[in-house]
Amino acid sequence: MTSSLPLWAAMIGEKAEGPVTLRYDVGARNPTLAFAFALAAFDRGERGRLAELIRRGVAIPPEHCAAVAEIIEGTRKPDKRGRHSRKLTEFRKHEAVMDLLSFREQRAAFLSDAEAISEERGNVDTADVVREIHAAYAQAVADLASSYGITSSYLEKLAQPAGQ
């Protein structure tokens, strides 16, 4: 799936002119992760994501071949209990997490360049630039969570690895 999201990092730079977007293709970037999310969505009754990956010709990672074979054979069936009470579908959760991970990558890149940004701005204190980056990130996460109808803390929780 190709997604488009506002590049929050443009808020901290003076070079941004007009809207900036970042595009990425999850299946092409990490097929293992894409199939893991698609299989989790299938188990919860949402078949669309898995079907989309297969239609697009994304190679099935070896660790997921057995699960896909079980689905084709009909021995693995989705669980549809409680589906009506969920606020976000598995697909939307996946989108939200991928957007958040993209923001985290961008924040890390800007933090690594904080000194250079400070010098570009006429020797502004690096600590001020770091605070500005963190504030822009927090605002972007809040806006992203709001766009999905969830809280920032719930969005951060979705992105945590299982067991933490």
Summary of the structure (lengths in Angstrom):
residues: 164
radius of gyration: 19.1
end to end distance: 27.6
largest distance: 64.6
contacts: 416
relative contact order: 0.14
helix: 64%
strand: 6%
